């Protein structure tokens, strides 16, 4: 079985975006923090006031790389110690997409899930995820403030989970062939002709949000507030920009190996990437740098949520606290390739520069990231005088964009 963390990111990210096609119901502002712009009214569920005896097991749904017991890599195991300390035997299922996570949570057979932003609000709205009593998760107090009360994991100040980690979508460029060094997404949009045939873009309909984020900054007359809340005019502008870009794109990527090799060979010289990929490409000799451009970037944030039907809620709460404990959260972050959620995790990473590279404690950095969300007809930015374009239309448009 593949045990390389970098492969874990790829199917997860592509699937999380692709699964949005089937996403129903609710979402909220794409910007981190703030109240639910959709007026989300979840069922009146209560978090437990106290914990009882552990039940002897816990059933988890997770992204690949989040629940490691040494079977993929003997050196990577944070499950065994948890089982010894709590008596809770861990049974986990790796999900290939956010949509699969939502379906599995509806069965009532699972106690907790590592939900991304395109799944978390669906689980809240449907009553499949219960509010979390953060007082029963001692390590929650050390979670970075920017991950608390986010638009994707809370409703009106009530947390529905425990933040796990976060990551940004970056602009990567070949330092020898792209000069001067780019500071704007214009390098892959308005100025893409300079590198015709050597521009690369992320192969997913959710990439339309990247174009919208750029237009938000460069075309103020469009009045885009949230890259995941686009009315028809705004959406048409983003699609038009991507159709123009298509003439300069050499390759759309979803496989990290292909992007690394393309930057090493010079087939790609500028485009979207993730920090873990940029680090790998550089380590293999590619002359690359990656950054968040001046317009900001899109990104992801995951949350451990407890099922409203959990049969093992006490073990589930023990797991939530364990996975965000400093040492374990550091292990997961390094293995997976993302910024940890616990502020004390950075002192526990094996690479002492890891949290600096991933901007773990830099809340100013994260304020520039619009975390993935589900576009729906009800505009996520709070507008009620127009309809926004739902994700099914994003999928149709993406096919047209790529020709």
C-alpha positions in Angstrom: 0.0 0.0 0.0 1.2 3.5 -0.8 2.6 5.1 2.4 3.9 8.4 0.9 2.1 11.3 2.5 2.2 13.3 -0.8 0.0 10.7 -2.5 -2.5 11.0 0.3 -3.1 14.6 -0.4 -3.8 14.2 -4.1 -6.8 11.8 -4.3 -8.3 13.6 -1.2 -8.1 17.1 -2.6 -9.3 16.1 -6.1 -12.1 14.0 -4.7 -13.1 16.7 -2.1 -13.6 19.1 -5.0 -15.2 16.7 -7.3 -17.7 15.5 -4.7 -19.1 19.0 -4.5 -21.1 18.2 -7.6 -23.4 16.1 -5.4 -23.4 18.5 -2.5 -26.7 19.6 -1.3 -28.1 22.3 1.0 -25.9 24.6 3.0 -22.7 26.6 3.0 -21.4 29.8 4.2 -18.9 32.5 3.6 -15.7 31.4 1.8 -13.6 33.7 3.9 -12.4 32.2 7.2 -14.4 33.2 10.2 -17.6 35.0 10.6 -21.3 34.0 11.0 -23.2 31.8 8.6 -24.3 34.0 5.7 -26.9 31.6 4.6 -28.9 31.8 7.9 -28.2 28.2 8.5 -30.7 26.7 11.0 -29.5 23.3 12.1 -31.6 20.9 14.2 -31.6 21.7 17.9 -29.1 19.1 19.1 -27.2 19.3 22.4 -23.6 18.6 23.1 -22.9 16.3 26.1 -22.4 18.1 29.4 -19.9 15.5 30.6 -18.2 12.3 29.5 -19.0 8.9 30.8 -17.2 5.5 30.7 -15.4 4.8 27.4 -17.1 2.2 25.3 -14.1 0.1 24.2 -14.1 1.1 20.5 -14.5 4.1 18.1 -15.5 4.0 14.4 -13.9 6.8 12.3 -14.2 8.1 8.7 -11.1 9.8 7.6 -8.9 11.1 4.8 -6.0 8.9 3.9 -3.1 9.7 6.2 -5.2 10.9 9.2 -5.6 7.6 11.1 -2.3 5.8 10.9 -1.6 2.6 12.9 1.7 1.5 11.5 0.2 -0.8 8.8 1.1 1.6 6.0 4.4 2.5 7.5 5.9 1.0 10.7 7.3 4.4 11.5 4.0 6.1 11.3 1.6 5.2 14.1 -0.4 7.4 16.5 -3.3 4.9 16.9 -1.6 2.2 19.0 -0.8 4.6 21.9 -4.3 5.9 21.8 -5.7 2.4 22.1 -3.4 1.6 25.0 -4.2 4.8 26.9 -8.0 4.8 26.4 -9.0 1.2 25.8 -10.8 2.4 22.7 -10.0 0.2 19.8 -9.9 2.2 16.6 -11.8 1.1 13.5 -11.3 3.5 10.6 -12.5 3.7 7.0 -10.7 5.9 4.5 -13.1 7.9 2.4 -12.3 8.9 -1.2 -14.5 12.0 -1.2 -16.5 14.4 0.9 -19.7 13.0 -0.6 -18.8 9.5 0.6 -18.1 10.9 4.1 -21.6 12.5 4.2 -23.3 9.3 3.0 -21.4 7.2 5.5 -22.2 9.5 8.4 -25.9 9.2 7.5 -25.8 5.4 8.3 -25.2 6.1 12.0 -22.5 3.4 12.0 -19.6 5.9 12.5 -18.8 8.0 15.6 -16.6 10.8 14.0 -15.4 12.1 10.7 -12.5 14.4 9.5 -14.8 16.6 7.4 -13.6 19.2 4.9 -15.4 22.5 4.4 -17.5 21.2 1.6 -18.9 18.5 3.8 -19.0 20.0 7.3 -21.9 22.4 6.8 -23.9 19.7 5.1 -23.5 17.5 8.1 -24.5 20.3 10.4 -27.6 21.3 8.4 -28.8 17.7 8.1 -28.4 17.0 11.8 -25.9 14.2 11.2 -23.2 16.1 13.2 -23.8 17.2 16.7 -22.4 20.4 18.4 -19.2 19.7 20.3 -18.6 20.7 23.9 -15.1 22.0 23.6 -14.7 22.0 27.4 -14.6 18.2 27.1 -11.6 18.5 24.7 -8.8 19.8 26.9 -6.4 20.4 24.0 -8.9 22.6 22.2 -7.7 25.6 24.2 -4.4 25.4 22.3 -5.9 25.4 18.8 -5.0 28.4 16.8 -7.7 31.1 17.1 -8.1 31.4 13.3 -9.5 27.9 13.2 -12.1 28.4 15.8 -15.6 29.6 15.0 -14.9 29.4 11.3 -17.6 29.8 8.7 -17.2 26.1 7.8 -17.2 24.6 11.4 -19.5 26.6 13.5 -23.0 28.2 13.6 -23.6 31.4 15.6 -20.7 30.8 17.9 -21.4 27.1 18.5 -18.5 24.8 17.4 -19.5 21.6 15.6 -16.1 20.0 15.7 -12.4 20.2 16.5 -10.1 21.8 13.9 -7.5 19.4 12.6 -5.3 21.3 10.1 -5.2 23.7 7.1 -3.5 24.3 3.8 -3.3 26.9 1.0 -3.3 26.6 -2.8 -0.1 28.4 -3.9 1.4 30.0 -7.0 4.6 28.1 -8.0 7.1 29.3 -10.6 10.4 28.4 -12.1 12.9 30.9 -10.7 15.1 30.7 -13.9 12.4 31.1 -16.5 9.8 33.4 -14.9 11.4 36.8 -14.3 10.7 39.1 -12.5 9.4 36.9 -9.7 5.6 37.0 -9.9 3.6 38.5 -7.0 0.1 38.2 -8.6 -2.2 35.5 -10.1 -1.9 37.6 -13.2 1.1 35.3 -14.0 -1.4 32.5 -14.9 -4.3 34.7 -16.1 -3.8 38.1 -17.8 0.0 37.6 -18.3 -0.2 33.9 -19.2 0.7 34.5 -22.9 4.3 35.1 -21.7 4.5 31.4 -20.9 2.2 29.9 -23.5 2.2 26.2 -23.3 4.0 26.1 -20.0 1.2 27.3 -17.7 -0.4 24.7 -15.4 -3.7 24.8 -13.5 -5.4 22.6 -11.0 -7.8 20.2 -12.8 -11.1 20.6 -10.9 -14.3 22.7 -11.3 -13.4 24.3 -7.9 -10.6 26.1 -9.7 -13.2 28.5 -11.0 -13.0 30.0 -7.5 -9.4 30.8 -8.1 -10.3 32.8 -11.2 -13.1 34.5 -9.2 -10.6 35.4 -6.4 -8.4 37.1 -9.0 -11.3 39.0 -10.5 -12.5 40.1 -7.0 -9.2 42.0 -6.8 -8.7 43.1 -10.4 -12.3 43.8 -11.5 -14.0 45.6 -8.6 -16.9 46.5 -10.8 -18.0 42.8 -10.7 -18.5 43.3 -6.9 -17.4 39.7 -6.1 -17.4 39.3 -2.3 -16.9 35.5 -2.0 -15.3 33.4 -4.7 -17.8 30.6 -3.9 -20.8 32.9 -4.3 -21.0 34.0 -7.9 -24.1 35.4 -9.6 -24.5 34.7 -13.3 -22.6 37.8 -14.4 -19.7 37.1 -12.0 -19.6 33.5 -13.0 -19.6 34.3 -16.7 -16.6 36.6 -16.1 -14.7 33.9 -14.3 -15.5 31.3 -17.0 -14.4 33.7 -19.7 -11.1 34.3 -18.0 -10.5 30.6 -17.7 -11.4 30.0 -21.4 -8.7 32.6 -22.3 -6.3 31.0 -20.0 -6.9 27.6 -21.6 -5.1 28.7 -24.7 -1.9 29.0 -22.7 -2.2 26.0 -20.4 0.2 23.1 -21.2 -1.3 20.8 -18.7 -4.1 20.6 -16.1 -2.9 18.6 -13.1 -4.4 16.6 -10.3 -1.5 14.1 -9.9 1.4 15.5 -7.8 3.9 13.3 -9.6 3.0 14.8 -13.0 3.3 18.3 -11.6 6.7 17.7 -10.1 8.1 16.1 -13.3 6.7 18.9 -15.4 8.4 21.5 -13.3 11.7 19.5 -13.3 11.6 19.2 -17.1 10.5 22.7 -17.8 7.2 21.7 -19.4 5.5 23.7 -16.7 7.1 27.0 -15.5 4.2 28.6 -13.6 0.9 27.5 -12.0 -1.1 26.3 -8.9 0.5 24.0 -6.3 0.5 22.9 -2.7 3.3 23.5 -0.2 4.1 19.8 0.1 4.5 19.6 -3.7 6.7 22.7 -3.9 8.9 21.2 -1.2 9.2 17.9 -3.0 9.9 19.5 -6.4 12.7 21.7 -4.9 14.2 18.7 -3.1 14.3 16.9 -6.5 16.3 19.7 -8.1 13.5 21.8 -9.7 14.3 25.6 -9.5 11.0 26.6 -8.0 9.5 28.9 -5.4 5.8 29.1 -4.2 3.8 31.9 -2.6 0.4 33.3 -1.8 0.0 36.1 -4.3 -1.2 39.6 -3.4 -4.8 38.7 -4.2 -4.8 35.9 -1.7 -5.5 32.2 -2.4 -8.1 29.4 -2.0 -7.4 26.6 0.5 -8.8 23.9 2.8 -9.5 23.4 6.5 -10.6 20.0 8.0 -12.6 19.5 11.2 -13.2 16.3 13.3 -16.9 16.1 13.9 -19.0 13.8 16.1 -22.0 12.0 14.8 -25.4 12.9 16.3 -26.0 9.1 16.4 -22.6 8.1 17.8 -22.7 4.8 19.5 -19.3 5.4 21.2 -19.4 9.1 21.9 -17.0 8.9 24.9 -14.3 7.2 22.8 -15.0 9.7 20.0 -14.3 12.6 22.4 -11.1 10.9 23.5 -10.1 10.6 19.9 -10.8 14.3 19.2 -8.6 15.3 22.1 -5.9 12.9 21.0 -5.7 13.9 17.4 -5.2 17.6 18.4 -2.7 16.8 21.2 0.6 18.5 20.4 2.7 15.5 19.6 0.1 13.6 17.6 -1.1 16.7 15.7 2.6 17.4 14.8 2.9 13.8 13.5 -0.2 14.0 11.4 0.7 17.4 10.0 4.2 16.3 8.9 3.0 13.0 7.4 0.1 14.6 5.6 1.7 17.9 4.5 -0.4 20.6 6.2 -0.3 23.2 9.0 -1.2 21.7 12.4 -4.2 23.0 14.4 -2.6 22.9 17.8 -0.3 25.9 18.5 2.0 23.7 20.7 2.4 21.1 17.9 5.1 23.2 16.3 7.5 22.4 19.1 7.0 18.7 18.5 7.7 18.5 14.7 10.8 16.4 13.7 11.6 19.2 11.2 12.0 22.3 13.4 11.4 24.5 10.4 8.1 22.8 9.4 5.7 25.2 11.0 7.6 28.2 9.5 7.4 26.7 6.0 3.6 25.9 6.5 2.9 29.3 8.1 1.2 27.4 11.0 1.2 30.3 13.5 0.8 33.1 11.0 -2.8 34.2 11.3 -2.2 37.2 9.0 -1.3 34.6 6.3 -4.5 32.6 6.9 -6.7 35.7 6.6 -5.7 35.7 2.9 -7.0 32.2 2.3 -10.6 31.6 1.2 -11.3 28.0 2.3 -13.1 25.6 0.0 -16.9 25.8 0.2 -19.9 24.5 -1.7 -21.5 27.0 -4.2 -25.3 26.8 -4.0 -28.1 28.8 -5.5 -28.6 30.7 -2.2 -25.7 33.1 -2.3 -23.2 32.4 0.4 -22.3 36.0 0.7 -25.7 36.9 2.1 -27.2 38.4 -1.1 -31.0 37.7 -1.4 -31.8 39.8 -4.5 -30.0 37.4 -6.9 -29.5 33.7 -7.4 -25.9 32.3 -7.4 -24.6 29.6 -9.7 -24.8 26.2 -8.0 -21.9 23.7 -8.3 -23.5 21.5 -10.9 -23.2 24.4 -13.3 -19.5 24.8 -12.3 -18.9 21.2 -13.4 -20.6 21.8 -16.7 -18.6 25.0 -17.3 -15.3 23.3 -16.4 -15.9 20.8 -19.3 -16.5 23.7 -21.6 -13.4 25.6 -20.3 -11.1 22.6 -21.0 -12.6 22.2 -24.5 
